[in-house]
Amino acid sequence: MEVEHFYTSVQVERFKIKGKERFIMMEKRLALKRHPWKITKGQFNTTDVQEAAEAIRDIQDDLDRYLNQRYNKTEGYFEFKK
């Protein structure tokens, strides 16, 4: 899978995750502690709901690890330096 981190702000981090023929756009809402992840768009297989849910949870966990490593943080916001 290819992940594009295409937007960051104080309120939200946005990602586009691309597979072979499908994609999911997700955002992490940084002000929320409970259920911060939201799928904003997507094309994914729902024939096996359990498998799809587990895959989405794994993606969220990996993105959280990425954000934690990238920002070495307790907060989810990073200001890009140009």
mmCIF file of the N, C-alpha and C atoms, coordinates in Angstrom:
data_MODEL
# 
_entry.id   MODEL 
# 
loop_
_atom_site.group_PDB 
_atom_site.id 
_atom_site.type_symbol 
_atom_site.label_atom_id 
_atom_site.label_alt_id 
_atom_site.label_comp_id 
_atom_site.label_asym_id 
_atom_site.label_entity_id 
_atom_site.label_seq_id 
_atom_site.pdbx_PDB_ins_code 
_atom_site.Cartn_x 
_atom_site.Cartn_y 
_atom_site.Cartn_z 
_atom_site.occupancy 
_atom_site.B_iso_or_equiv 
_atom_site.pdbx_formal_charge 
_atom_site.auth_seq_id 
_atom_site.auth_comp_id 
_atom_site.auth_asym_id 
_atom_site.auth_atom_id 
_atom_site.pdbx_PDB_model_num 
ATOM 1   N N  . MET A 1 1  ? 0.836   -1.183 0.000  1.00 0.00 ? 1  MET A N  1 
ATOM 2   C CA . MET A 1 1  ? 0.000   0.000  0.000  1.00 0.00 ? 1  MET A CA 1 
ATOM 3   C C  . MET A 1 1  ? 0.878   1.242  0.000  1.00 0.00 ? 1  MET A C  1 
ATOM 4   N N  . GLU A 1 2  ? 0.371   2.254  -0.636 1.00 0.00 ? 2  GLU A N  1 
ATOM 5   C CA . GLU A 1 2  ? 1.069   3.532  -0.694 1.00 0.00 ? 2  GLU A CA 1 
ATOM 6   C C  . GLU A 1 2  ? 0.260   4.541  0.119  1.00 0.00 ? 2  GLU A C  1 
ATOM 7   N N  . VAL A 1 3  ? 0.930   5.270  1.006  1.00 0.00 ? 3  VAL A N  1 
ATOM 8   C CA . VAL A 1 3  ? 0.256   6.239  1.859  1.00 0.00 ? 3  VAL A CA 1 
ATOM 9   C C  . VAL A 1 3  ? 0.775   7.635  1.528  1.00 0.00 ? 3  VAL A C  1 
ATOM 10  N N  . GLU A 1 4  ? -0.153  8.546  1.297  1.00 0.00 ? 4  GLU A N  1 
ATOM 11  C CA . GLU A 1 4  ? 0.189   9.941  1.043  1.00 0.00 ? 4  GLU A CA 1 
ATOM 12  C C  . GLU A 1 4  ? -0.355  10.775 2.202  1.00 0.00 ? 4  GLU A C  1 
ATOM 13  N N  . HIS A 1 5  ? 0.531   11.445 2.910  1.00 0.00 ? 5  HIS A N  1 
ATOM 14  C CA . HIS A 1 5  ? 0.155   12.350 3.997  1.00 0.00 ? 5  HIS A CA 1 
ATOM 15  C C  . HIS A 1 5  ? 0.046   13.733 3.354  1.00 0.00 ? 5  HIS A C  1 
ATOM 16  N N  . PHE A 1 6  ? -1.177  14.120 2.992  1.00 0.00 ? 6  PHE A N  1 
ATOM 17  C CA . PHE A 1 6  ? -1.324  15.295 2.132  1.00 0.00 ? 6  PHE A CA 1 
ATOM 18  C C  . PHE A 1 6  ? -1.793  16.564 2.827  1.00 0.00 ? 6  PHE A C  1 
ATOM 19  N N  . TYR A 1 7  ? -2.135  16.503 4.117  1.00 0.00 ? 7  TYR A N  1 
ATOM 20  C CA . TYR A 1 7  ? -2.596  17.727 4.789  1.00 0.00 ? 7  TYR A CA 1 
ATOM 21  C C  . TYR A 1 7  ? -2.330  17.612 6.283  1.00 0.00 ? 7  TYR A C  1 
ATOM 22  N N  . THR A 1 8  ? -1.883  18.703 6.873  1.00 0.00 ? 8  THR A N  1 
ATOM 23  C CA . THR A 1 8  ? -1.697  18.754 8.317  1.00 0.00 ? 8  THR A CA 1 
ATOM 24  C C  . THR A 1 8  ? -2.077  20.136 8.829  1.00 0.00 ? 8  THR A C  1 
ATOM 25  N N  . SER A 1 9  ? -2.722  20.158 9.986  1.00 0.00 ? 9  SER A N  1 
ATOM 26  C CA . SER A 1 9  ? -3.064  21.414 10.647 1.00 0.00 ? 9  SER A CA 1 
ATOM 27  C C  . SER A 1 9  ? -3.168  21.141 12.140 1.00 0.00 ? 9  SER A C  1 
ATOM 28  N N  . VAL A 1 10 ? -3.545  22.139 12.896 1.00 0.00 ? 10 VAL A N  1 
ATOM 29  C CA . VAL A 1 10 ? -3.714  21.969 14.333 1.00 0.00 ? 10 VAL A CA 1 
ATOM 30  C C  . VAL A 1 10 ? -4.892  21.038 14.616 1.00 0.00 ? 10 VAL A C  1 
ATOM 31  N N  . GLN A 1 11 ? -5.891  21.021 13.748 1.00 0.00 ? 11 GLN A N  1 
ATOM 32  C CA . GLN A 1 11 ? -7.105  20.237 13.975 1.00 0.00 ? 11 GLN A CA 1 
ATOM 33  C C  . GLN A 1 11 ? -7.069  18.831 13.384 1.00 0.00 ? 11 GLN A C  1 
ATOM 34  N N  . VAL A 1 12 ? -6.355  18.631 12.263 1.00 0.00 ? 12 VAL A N  1 
ATOM 35  C CA . VAL A 1 12 ? -6.520  17.374 11.528 1.00 0.00 ? 12 VAL A CA 1 
ATOM 36  C C  . VAL A 1 12 ? -5.253  16.995 10.753 1.00 0.00 ? 12 VAL A C  1 
ATOM 37  N N  . GLU A 1 13 ? -5.054  15.697 10.603 1.00 0.00 ? 13 GLU A N  1 
ATOM 38  C CA . GLU A 1 13 ? -4.040  15.122 9.715  1.00 0.00 ? 13 GLU A CA 1 
ATOM 39  C C  . GLU A 1 13 ? -4.810  14.299 8.682  1.00 0.00 ? 13 GLU A C  1 
ATOM 40  N N  . ARG A 1 14 ? -4.504  14.465 7.391  1.00 0.00 ? 14 ARG A N  1 
ATOM 41  C CA . ARG A 1 14 ? -5.238  13.741 6.350  1.00 0.00 ? 14 ARG A CA 1 
ATOM 42  C C  . ARG A 1 14 ? -4.297  12.854 5.538  1.00 0.00 ? 14 ARG A C  1 
ATOM 43  N N  . PHE A 1 15 ? -4.823  11.666 5.193  1.00 0.00 ? 15 PHE A N  1 
ATOM 44  C CA . PHE A 1 15 ? -4.045  10.655 4.486  1.00 0.00 ? 15 PHE A CA 1 
ATOM 45  C C  . PHE A 1 15 ? -4.870  10.056 3.355  1.00 0.00 ? 15 PHE A C  1 
ATOM 46  N N  . LYS A 1 16 ? -4.169  9.668  2.288  1.00 0.00 ? 16 LYS A N  1 
ATOM 47  C CA . LYS A 1 16 ? -4.776  8.876  1.222  1.00 0.00 ? 16 LYS A CA 1 
ATOM 48  C C  . LYS A 1 16 ? -3.982  7.586  1.135  1.00 0.00 ? 16 LYS A C  1 
ATOM 49  N N  . ILE A 1 17 ? -4.668  6.455  1.299  1.00 0.00 ? 17 ILE A N  1 
ATOM 50  C CA . ILE A 1 17 ? -4.054  5.143  1.275  1.00 0.00 ? 17 ILE A CA 1 
ATOM 51  C C  . ILE A 1 17 ? -4.497  4.459  -0.014 1.00 0.00 ? 17 ILE A C  1 
ATOM 52  N N  . LYS A 1 18 ? -3.522  4.083  -0.859 1.00 0.00 ? 18 LYS A N  1 
ATOM 53  C CA . LYS A 1 18 ? -3.838  3.473  -2.150 1.00 0.00 ? 18 LYS A CA 1 
ATOM 54  C C  . LYS A 1 18 ? -3.367  2.023  -2.166 1.00 0.00 ? 18 LYS A C  1 
ATOM 55  N N  . GLY A 1 19 ? -4.257  1.161  -2.620 1.00 0.00 ? 19 GLY A N  1 
ATOM 56  C CA . GLY A 1 19 ? -3.908  -0.232 -2.856 1.00 0.00 ? 19 GLY A CA 1 
ATOM 57  C C  . GLY A 1 19 ? -3.780  -0.470 -4.344 1.00 0.00 ? 19 GLY A C  1 
ATOM 58  N N  . LYS A 1 20 ? -4.010  -1.694 -4.781 1.00 0.00 ? 20 LYS A N  1 
ATOM 59  C CA . LYS A 1 20 ? -3.891  -2.003 -6.203 1.00 0.00 ? 20 LYS A CA 1 
ATOM 60  C C  . LYS A 1 20 ? -4.916  -1.245 -7.029 1.00 0.00 ? 20 LYS A C  1 
ATOM 61  N N  . GLU A 1 21 ? -6.187  -1.384 -6.672 1.00 0.00 ? 21 GLU A N  1 
ATOM 62  C CA . GLU A 1 21 ? -7.244  -0.744 -7.457 1.00 0.00 ? 21 GLU A CA 1 
ATOM 63  C C  . GLU A 1 21 ? -8.176  0.090  -6.594 1.00 0.00 ? 21 GLU A C  1 
ATOM 64  N N  . ARG A 1 22 ? -7.879  0.193  -5.312 1.00 0.00 ? 22 ARG A N  1 
ATOM 65  C CA . ARG A 1 22 ? -8.780  0.877  -4.383 1.00 0.00 ? 22 ARG A CA 1 
ATOM 66  C C  . ARG A 1 22 ? -8.027  1.903  -3.568 1.00 0.00 ? 22 ARG A C  1 
ATOM 67  N N  . PHE A 1 23 ? -8.791  2.780  -2.932 1.00 0.00 ? 23 PHE A N  1 
ATOM 68  C CA . PHE A 1 23 ? -8.179  3.781  -2.072 1.00 0.00 ? 23 PHE A CA 1 
ATOM 69  C C  . PHE A 1 23 ? -9.107  4.085  -0.897 1.00 0.00 ? 23 PHE A C  1 
ATOM 70  N N  . ILE A 1 24 ? -8.505  4.649  0.129  1.00 0.00 ? 24 ILE A N  1 
ATOM 71  C CA . ILE A 1 24 ? -9.253  5.143  1.289  1.00 0.00 ? 24 ILE A CA 1 
ATOM 72  C C  . ILE A 1 24 ? -8.654  6.489  1.657  1.00 0.00 ? 24 ILE A C  1 
ATOM 73  N N  . MET A 1 25 ? -9.499  7.462  1.918  1.00 0.00 ? 25 MET A N  1 
ATOM 74  C CA . MET A 1 25 ? -9.037  8.740  2.451  1.00 0.00 ? 25 MET A CA 1 
ATOM 75  C C  . MET A 1 25 ? -9.490  8.795  3.902  1.00 0.00 ? 25 MET A C  1 
ATOM 76  N N  . MET A 1 26 ? -8.525  9.035  4.790  1.00 0.00 ? 26 MET A N  1 
ATOM 77  C CA . MET A 1 26 ? -8.810  9.056  6.224  1.00 0.00 ? 26 MET A CA 1 
ATOM 78  C C  . MET A 1 26 ? -8.264  10.336 6.816  1.00 0.00 ? 26 MET A C  1 
ATOM 79  N N  . GLU A 1 27 ? -8.870  10.722 7.933  1.00 0.00 ? 27 GLU A N  1 
ATOM 80  C CA . GLU A 1 27 ? -8.326  11.845 8.666  1.00 0.00 ? 27 GLU A CA 1 
ATOM 81  C C  . GLU A 1 27 ? -8.339  11.536 10.151 1.00 0.00 ? 27 GLU A C  1 
ATOM 82  N N  . LYS A 1 28 ? -7.328  12.059 10.829 1.00 0.00 ? 28 LYS A N  1 
ATOM 83  C CA . LYS A 1 28 ? -7.272  11.948 12.277 1.00 0.00 ? 28 LYS A CA 1 
ATOM 84  C C  . LYS A 1 28 ? -7.605  13.324 12.829 1.00 0.00 ? 28 LYS A C  1 
ATOM 85  N N  . ARG A 1 29 ? -8.700  13.377 13.570 1.00 0.00 ? 29 ARG A N  1 
ATOM 86  C CA . ARG A 1 29 ? -9.146  14.634 14.177 1.00 0.00 ? 29 ARG A CA 1 
ATOM 87  C C  . ARG A 1 29 ? -8.438  14.759 15.520 1.00 0.00 ? 29 ARG A C  1 
ATOM 88  N N  . LEU A 1 30 ? -7.527  15.713 15.612 1.00 0.00 ? 30 LEU A N  1 
ATOM 89  C CA . LEU A 1 30 ? -6.606  15.795 16.729 1.00 0.00 ? 30 LEU A CA 1 
ATOM 90  C C  . LEU A 1 30 ? -7.236  16.309 18.012 1.00 0.00 ? 30 LEU A C  1 
ATOM 91  N N  . ALA A 1 31 ? -8.348  17.006 17.927 1.00 0.00 ? 31 ALA A N  1 
ATOM 92  C CA . ALA A 1 31 ? -8.995  17.532 19.123 1.00 0.00 ? 31 ALA A CA 1 
ATOM 93  C C  . ALA A 1 31 ? -9.799  16.456 19.860 1.00 0.00 ? 31 ALA A C  1 
ATOM 94  N N  . LEU A 1 32 ? -10.059 15.334 19.203 1.00 0.00 ? 32 LEU A N  1 
ATOM 95  C CA . LEU A 1 32 ? -10.868 14.281 19.807 1.00 0.00 ? 32 LEU A CA 1 
ATOM 96  C C  . LEU A 1 32 ? -9.986  13.199 20.401 1.00 0.00 ? 32 LEU A C  1 
ATOM 97  N N  . LYS A 1 33 ? -10.278 12.802 21.619 1.00 0.00 ? 33 LYS A N  1 
ATOM 98  C CA . LYS A 1 33 ? -9.559  11.692 22.242 1.00 0.00 ? 33 LYS A CA 1 
ATOM 99  C C  . LYS A 1 33 ? -10.248 10.370 21.927 1.00 0.00 ? 33 LYS A C  1 
ATOM 100 N N  . ARG A 1 34 ? -11.553 10.393 21.815 1.00 0.00 ? 34 ARG A N  1 
ATOM 101 C CA . ARG A 1 34 ? -12.327 9.183  21.569 1.00 0.00 ? 34 ARG A CA 1 
ATOM 102 C C  . ARG A 1 34 ? -12.755 9.152  20.101 1.00 0.00 ? 34 ARG A C  1 
ATOM 103 N N  . HIS A 1 35 ? -12.459 8.089  19.421 1.00 0.00 ? 35 HIS A N  1 
ATOM 104 C CA . HIS A 1 35 ? -12.781 7.909  17.992 1.00 0.00 ? 35 HIS A CA 1 
ATOM 105 C C  . HIS A 1 35 ? -12.256 9.053  17.127 1.00 0.00 ? 35 HIS A C  1 
ATOM 106 N N  . PRO A 1 36 ? -10.939 9.279  17.140 1.00 0.00 ? 36 PRO A N  1 
ATOM 107 C CA . PRO A 1 36 ? -10.398 10.398 16.364 1.00 0.00 ? 36 PRO A CA 1 
ATOM 108 C C  . PRO A 1 36 ? -10.308 10.140 14.865 1.00 0.00 ? 36 PRO A C  1 
ATOM 109 N N  . TRP A 1 37 ? -10.383 8.868  14.431 1.00 0.00 ? 37 TRP A N  1 
ATOM 110 C CA . TRP A 1 37 ? -10.224 8.552  13.013 1.00 0.00 ? 37 TRP A CA 1 
ATOM 111 C C  . TRP A 1 37 ? -11.560 8.577  12.287 1.00 0.00 ? 37 TRP A C  1 
ATOM 112 N N  . LYS A 1 38 ? -11.512 9.094  11.063 1.00 0.00 ? 38 LYS A N  1 
ATOM 113 C CA . LYS A 1 38 ? -12.711 9.167  10.232 1.00 0.00 ? 38 LYS A CA 1 
ATOM 114 C C  . LYS A 1 38 ? -12.322 8.818  8.801  1.00 0.00 ? 38 LYS A C  1 
ATOM 115 N N  . ILE A 1 39 ? -13.110 7.961  8.171  1.00 0.00 ? 39 ILE A N  1 
ATOM 116 C CA . ILE A 1 39 ? -12.926 7.662  6.750  1.00 0.00 ? 39 ILE A CA 1 
ATOM 117 C C  . ILE A 1 39 ? -13.783 8.660  5.986  1.00 0.00 ? 39 ILE A C  1 
ATOM 118 N N  . THR A 1 40 ? -13.148 9.468  5.152  1.00 0.00 ? 40 THR A N  1 
ATOM 119 C CA . THR A 1 40 ? -13.881 10.503 4.425  1.00 0.00 ? 40 THR A CA 1 
ATOM 120 C C  . THR A 1 40 ? -14.308 10.043 3.034  1.00 0.00 ? 40 THR A C  1 
ATOM 121 N N  . LYS A 1 41 ? -13.534 9.144  2.421  1.00 0.00 ? 41 LYS A N  1 
ATOM 122 C CA . LYS A 1 41 ? -13.866 8.567  1.119  1.00 0.00 ? 41 LYS A CA 1 
ATOM 123 C C  . LYS A 1 41 ? -13.228 7.194  1.059  1.00 0.00 ? 41 LYS A C  1 
ATOM 124 N N  . GLY A 1 42 ? -13.780 6.360  0.219  1.00 0.00 ? 42 GLY A N  1 
ATOM 125 C CA . GLY A 1 42 ? -13.103 5.086  0.087  1.00 0.00 ? 42 GLY A CA 1 
ATOM 126 C C  . GLY A 1 42 ? -13.772 4.116  -0.848 1.00 0.00 ? 42 GLY A C  1 
ATOM 127 N N  . GLN A 1 43 ? -12.969 3.215  -1.327 1.00 0.00 ? 43 GLN A N  1 
ATOM 128 C CA . GLN A 1 43 ? -13.408 2.092  -2.141 1.00 0.00 ? 43 GLN A CA 1 
ATOM 129 C C  . GLN A 1 43 ? -12.749 0.874  -1.528 1.00 0.00 ? 43 GLN A C  1 
ATOM 130 N N  . PHE A 1 44 ? -13.498 0.116  -0.758 1.00 0.00 ? 44 PHE A N  1 
ATOM 131 C CA . PHE A 1 44 ? -12.932 -1.085 -0.165 1.00 0.00 ? 44 PHE A CA 1 
ATOM 132 C C  . PHE A 1 44 ? -13.976 -2.179 -0.143 1.00 0.00 ? 44 PHE A C  1 
ATOM 133 N N  . ASN A 1 45 ? -13.517 -3.400 -0.050 1.00 0.00 ? 45 ASN A N  1 
ATOM 134 C CA . ASN A 1 45 ? -14.366 -4.575 -0.122 1.00 0.00 ? 45 ASN A CA 1 
ATOM 135 C C  . ASN A 1 45 ? -15.109 -4.777 1.197  1.00 0.00 ? 45 ASN A C  1 
ATOM 136 N N  . THR A 1 46 ? -16.435 -4.801 1.136  1.00 0.00 ? 46 THR A N  1 
ATOM 137 C CA . THR A 1 46 ? -17.229 -4.982 2.352  1.00 0.00 ? 46 THR A CA 1 
ATOM 138 C C  . THR A 1 46 ? -17.899 -6.353 2.400  1.00 0.00 ? 46 THR A C  1 
ATOM 139 N N  . THR A 1 47 ? -17.456 -7.286 1.568  1.00 0.00 ? 47 THR A N  1 
ATOM 140 C CA . THR A 1 47 ? -18.061 -8.618 1.617  1.00 0.00 ? 47 THR A CA 1 
ATOM 141 C C  . THR A 1 47 ? -17.723 -9.322 2.929  1.00 0.00 ? 47 THR A C  1 
ATOM 142 N N  . ASP A 1 48 ? -16.538 -9.041 3.473  1.00 0.00 ? 48 ASP A N  1 
ATOM 143 C CA . ASP A 1 48 ? -16.155 -9.559 4.784  1.00 0.00 ? 48 ASP A CA 1 
ATOM 144 C C  . ASP A 1 48 ? -15.922 -8.364 5.697  1.00 0.00 ? 48 ASP A C  1 
ATOM 145 N N  . VAL A 1 49 ? -16.949 -7.972 6.425  1.00 0.00 ? 49 VAL A N  1 
ATOM 146 C CA . VAL A 1 49 ? -16.907 -6.761 7.260  1.00 0.00 ? 49 VAL A CA 1 
ATOM 147 C C  . VAL A 1 49 ? -15.835 -6.877 8.330  1.00 0.00 ? 49 VAL A C  1 
ATOM 148 N N  . GLN A 1 50 ? -15.706 -8.044 8.933  1.00 0.00 ? 50 GLN A N  1 
ATOM 149 C CA . GLN A 1 50 ? -14.707 -8.258 9.985  1.00 0.00 ? 50 GLN A CA 1 
ATOM 150 C C  . GLN A 1 50 ? -13.297 -8.030 9.443  1.00 0.00 ? 50 GLN A C  1 
ATOM 151 N N  . GLU A 1 51 ? -13.023 -8.587 8.278  1.00 0.00 ? 51 GLU A N  1 
ATOM 152 C CA . GLU A 1 51 ? -11.697 -8.425 7.669  1.00 0.00 ? 51 GLU A CA 1 
ATOM 153 C C  . GLU A 1 51 ? -11.429 -6.965 7.315  1.00 0.00 ? 51 GLU A C  1 
ATOM 154 N N  . ALA A 1 52 ? -12.427 -6.269 6.761  1.00 0.00 ? 52 ALA A N  1 
ATOM 155 C CA . ALA A 1 52 ? -12.273 -4.852 6.415  1.00 0.00 ? 52 ALA A CA 1 
ATOM 156 C C  . ALA A 1 52 ? -12.027 -4.016 7.657  1.00 0.00 ? 52 ALA A C  1 
ATOM 157 N N  . ALA A 1 53 ? -12.760 -4.293 8.737  1.00 0.00 ? 53 ALA A N  1 
ATOM 158 C CA . ALA A 1 53 ? -12.592 -3.544 9.991  1.00 0.00 ? 53 ALA A CA 1 
ATOM 159 C C  . ALA A 1 53 ? -11.200 -3.756 10.572 1.00 0.00 ? 53 ALA A C  1 
ATOM 160 N N  . GLU A 1 54 ? -10.715 -4.984 10.530 1.00 0.00 ? 54 GLU A N  1 
ATOM 161 C CA . GLU A 1 54 ? -9.380  -5.274 11.051 1.00 0.00 ? 54 GLU A CA 1 
ATOM 162 C C  . GLU A 1 54 ? -8.306  -4.581 10.213 1.00 0.00 ? 54 GLU A C  1 
ATOM 163 N N  . ALA A 1 55 ? -8.483  -4.567 8.901  1.00 0.00 ? 55 ALA A N  1 
ATOM 164 C CA . ALA A 1 55 ? -7.515  -3.906 8.030  1.00 0.00 ? 55 ALA A CA 1 
ATOM 165 C C  . ALA A 1 55 ? -7.494  -2.401 8.296  1.00 0.00 ? 55 ALA A C  1 
ATOM 166 N N  . ILE A 1 56 ? -8.658  -1.804 8.471  1.00 0.00 ? 56 ILE A N  1 
ATOM 167 C CA . ILE A 1 56 ? -8.728  -0.362 8.750  1.00 0.00 ? 56 ILE A CA 1 
ATOM 168 C C  . ILE A 1 56 ? -8.097  -0.061 10.102 1.00 0.00 ? 56 ILE A C  1 
ATOM 169 N N  . ARG A 1 57 ? -8.354  -0.903 11.103 1.00 0.00 ? 57 ARG A N  1 
ATOM 170 C CA . ARG A 1 57 ? -7.746  -0.706 12.425 1.00 0.00 ? 57 ARG A CA 1 
ATOM 171 C C  . ARG A 1 57 ? -6.226  -0.808 12.329 1.00 0.00 ? 57 ARG A C  1 
ATOM 172 N N  . ASP A 1 58 ? -5.726  -1.769 11.558 1.00 0.00 ? 58 ASP A N  1 
ATOM 173 C CA . ASP A 1 58 ? -4.282  -1.908 11.385 1.00 0.00 ? 58 ASP A CA 1 
ATOM 174 C C  . ASP A 1 58 ? -3.680  -0.681 10.708 1.00 0.00 ? 58 ASP A C  1 
ATOM 175 N N  . ILE A 1 59 ? -4.376  -0.149 9.722  1.00 0.00 ? 59 ILE A N  1 
ATOM 176 C CA . ILE A 1 59 ? -3.918  1.071  9.046  1.00 0.00 ? 59 ILE A CA 1 
ATOM 177 C C  . ILE A 1 59 ? -3.866  2.225  10.045 1.00 0.00 ? 59 ILE A C  1 
ATOM 178 N N  . GLN A 1 60 ? -4.914  2.382  10.843 1.00 0.00 ? 60 GLN A N  1 
ATOM 179 C CA . GLN A 1 60 ? -4.946  3.446  11.842 1.00 0.00 ? 60 GLN A CA 1 
ATOM 180 C C  . GLN A 1 60 ? -3.801  3.302  12.840 1.00 0.00 ? 60 GLN A C  1 
ATOM 181 N N  . ASP A 1 61 ? -3.558  2.085  13.304 1.00 0.00 ? 61 ASP A N  1 
ATOM 182 C CA . ASP A 1 61 ? -2.456  1.848  14.247 1.00 0.00 ? 61 ASP A CA 1 
ATOM 183 C C  . ASP A 1 61 ? -1.112  2.208  13.620 1.00 0.00 ? 61 ASP A C  1 
ATOM 184 N N  . ASP A 1 62 ? -0.901  1.827  12.353 1.00 0.00 ? 62 ASP A N  1 
ATOM 185 C CA . ASP A 1 62 ? 0.351   2.148  11.665 1.00 0.00 ? 62 ASP A CA 1 
ATOM 186 C C  . ASP A 1 62 ? 0.505   3.653  11.470 1.00 0.00 ? 62 ASP A C  1 
ATOM 187 N N  . LEU A 1 63 ? -0.580  4.325  11.126 1.00 0.00 ? 63 LEU A N  1 
ATOM 188 C CA . LEU A 1 63 ? -0.513  5.781  10.952 1.00 0.00 ? 63 LEU A CA 1 
ATOM 189 C C  . LEU A 1 63 ? -0.255  6.474  12.288 1.00 0.00 ? 63 LEU A C  1 
ATOM 190 N N  . ASP A 1 64 ? -0.836  5.972  13.366 1.00 0.00 ? 64 ASP A N  1 
ATOM 191 C CA . ASP A 1 64 ? -0.549  6.534  14.693 1.00 0.00 ? 64 ASP A CA 1 
ATOM 192 C C  . ASP A 1 64 ? 0.936   6.373  15.038 1.00 0.00 ? 64 ASP A C  1 
ATOM 193 N N  . ARG A 1 65 ? 1.503   5.198  14.733 1.00 0.00 ? 65 ARG A N  1 
ATOM 194 C CA . ARG A 1 65 ? 2.937   4.988  14.983 1.00 0.00 ? 65 ARG A CA 1 
ATOM 195 C C  . ARG A 1 65 ? 3.771   5.952  14.139 1.00 0.00 ? 65 ARG A C  1 
ATOM 196 N N  . TYR A 1 66 ? 3.380   6.131  12.887 1.00 0.00 ? 66 TYR A N  1 
ATOM 197 C CA . TYR A 1 66 ? 4.077   7.071  12.008 1.00 0.00 ? 66 TYR A CA 1 
ATOM 198 C C  . TYR A 1 66 ? 4.042   8.487  12.591 1.00 0.00 ? 66 TYR A C  1 
ATOM 199 N N  . LEU A 1 67 ? 2.862   8.921  13.014 1.00 0.00 ? 67 LEU A N  1 
ATOM 200 C CA . LEU A 1 67 ? 2.740   10.263 13.571 1.00 0.00 ? 67 LEU A CA 1 
ATOM 201 C C  . LEU A 1 67 ? 3.551   10.404 14.852 1.00 0.00 ? 67 LEU A C  1 
ATOM 202 N N  . ASN A 1 68 ? 3.517   9.398  15.700 1.00 0.00 ? 68 ASN A N  1 
ATOM 203 C CA . ASN A 1 68 ? 4.281   9.450  16.949 1.00 0.00 ? 68 ASN A CA 1 
ATOM 204 C C  . ASN A 1 68 ? 5.779   9.530  16.670 1.00 0.00 ? 68 ASN A C  1 
ATOM 205 N N  . GLN A 1 69 ? 6.279   8.764  15.728 1.00 0.00 ? 69 GLN A N  1 
ATOM 206 C CA . GLN A 1 69 ? 7.695   8.795  15.396 1.00 0.00 ? 69 GLN A CA 1 
ATOM 207 C C  . GLN A 1 69 ? 8.077   10.092 14.700 1.00 0.00 ? 69 GLN A C  1 
ATOM 208 N N  . ARG A 1 70 ? 7.227   10.517 13.805 1.00 0.00 ? 70 ARG A N  1 
ATOM 209 C CA . ARG A 1 70 ? 7.539   11.726 13.034 1.00 0.00 ? 70 ARG A CA 1 
ATOM 210 C C  . ARG A 1 70 ? 7.612   12.960 13.917 1.00 0.00 ? 70 ARG A C  1 
ATOM 211 N N  . TYR A 1 71 ? 6.682   13.060 14.822 1.00 0.00 ? 71 TYR A N  1 
ATOM 212 C CA . TYR A 1 71 ? 6.598   14.254 15.647 1.00 0.00 ? 71 TYR A CA 1 
ATOM 213 C C  . TYR A 1 71 ? 7.247   14.068 17.007 1.00 0.00 ? 71 TYR A C  1 
ATOM 214 N N  . ASN A 1 72 ? 7.623   12.795 17.338 1.00 0.00 ? 72 ASN A N  1 
ATOM 215 C CA . ASN A 1 72 ? 8.187   12.502 18.646 1.00 0.00 ? 72 ASN A CA 1 
ATOM 216 C C  . ASN A 1 72 ? 7.388   13.254 19.686 1.00 0.00 ? 72 ASN A C  1 
ATOM 217 N N  . LYS A 1 73 ? 6.145   12.943 19.805 1.00 0.00 ? 73 LYS A N  1 
ATOM 218 C CA . LYS A 1 73 ? 5.161   13.849 20.362 1.00 0.00 ? 73 LYS A CA 1 
ATOM 219 C C  . LYS A 1 73 ? 4.279   13.279 21.457 1.00 0.00 ? 73 LYS A C  1 
ATOM 220 N N  . THR A 1 74 ? 3.616   14.220 22.084 1.00 0.00 ? 74 THR A N  1 
ATOM 221 C CA . THR A 1 74 ? 2.440   13.913 22.879 1.00 0.00 ? 74 THR A CA 1 
ATOM 222 C C  . THR A 1 74 ? 1.254   14.599 22.226 1.00 0.00 ? 74 THR A C  1 
ATOM 223 N N  . GLU A 1 75 ? 1.536   15.580 21.383 1.00 0.00 ? 75 GLU A N  1 
ATOM 224 C CA . GLU A 1 75 ? 0.500   16.263 20.602 1.00 0.00 ? 75 GLU A CA 1 
ATOM 225 C C  . GLU A 1 75 ? 0.587   15.767 19.162 1.00 0.00 ? 75 GLU A C  1 
ATOM 226 N N  . GLY A 1 76 ? -0.473  15.952 18.378 1.00 0.00 ? 76 GLY A N  1 
ATOM 227 C CA . GLY A 1 76 ? -0.500  15.429 17.021 1.00 0.00 ? 76 GLY A CA 1 
ATOM 228 C C  . GLY A 1 76 ? -0.193  16.436 15.944 1.00 0.00 ? 76 GLY A C  1 
ATOM 229 N N  . TYR A 1 77 ? 0.282   17.630 16.281 1.00 0.00 ? 77 TYR A N  1 
ATOM 230 C CA . TYR A 1 77 ? 0.488   18.660 15.282 1.00 0.00 ? 77 TYR A CA 1 
ATOM 231 C C  . TYR A 1 77 ? 1.968   18.900 15.063 1.00 0.00 ? 77 TYR A C  1 
ATOM 232 N N  . PHE A 1 78 ? 2.348   19.053 13.845 1.00 0.00 ? 78 PHE A N  1 
ATOM 233 C CA . PHE A 1 78 ? 3.723   19.313 13.479 1.00 0.00 ? 78 PHE A CA 1 
ATOM 234 C C  . PHE A 1 78 ? 3.748   20.475 12.509 1.00 0.00 ? 78 PHE A C  1 
ATOM 235 N N  . GLU A 1 79 ? 4.587   21.435 12.753 1.00 0.00 ? 79 GLU A N  1 
ATOM 236 C CA . GLU A 1 79 ? 4.680   22.572 11.861 1.00 0.00 ? 79 GLU A CA 1 
ATOM 237 C C  . GLU A 1 79 ? 5.826   22.326 10.888 1.00 0.00 ? 79 GLU A C  1 
ATOM 238 N N  . PHE A 1 80 ? 5.528   22.300 9.602  1.00 0.00 ? 80 PHE A N  1 
ATOM 239 C CA . PHE A 1 80 ? 6.560   22.062 8.602  1.00 0.00 ? 80 PHE A CA 1 
ATOM 240 C C  . PHE A 1 80 ? 7.442   23.285 8.476  1.00 0.00 ? 80 PHE A C  1 
ATOM 241 N N  . LYS A 1 81 ? 8.732   23.047 8.354  1.00 0.00 ? 81 LYS A N  1 
ATOM 242 C CA . LYS A 1 81 ? 9.688   24.149 8.160  1.00 0.00 ? 81 LYS A CA 1 
ATOM 243 C C  . LYS A 1 81 ? 10.072  24.177 6.701  1.00 0.00 ? 81 LYS A C  1 
ATOM 244 N N  . LYS A 1 82 ? 10.012  25.352 6.113  1.00 0.00 ? 82 LYS A N  1 
ATOM 245 C CA . LYS A 1 82 ? 10.333  25.493 4.692  1.00 0.00 ? 82 LYS A CA 1 
ATOM 246 C C  . LYS A 1 82 ? 11.691  26.140 4.525  1.00 0.00 ? 82 LYS A C  1 
# 
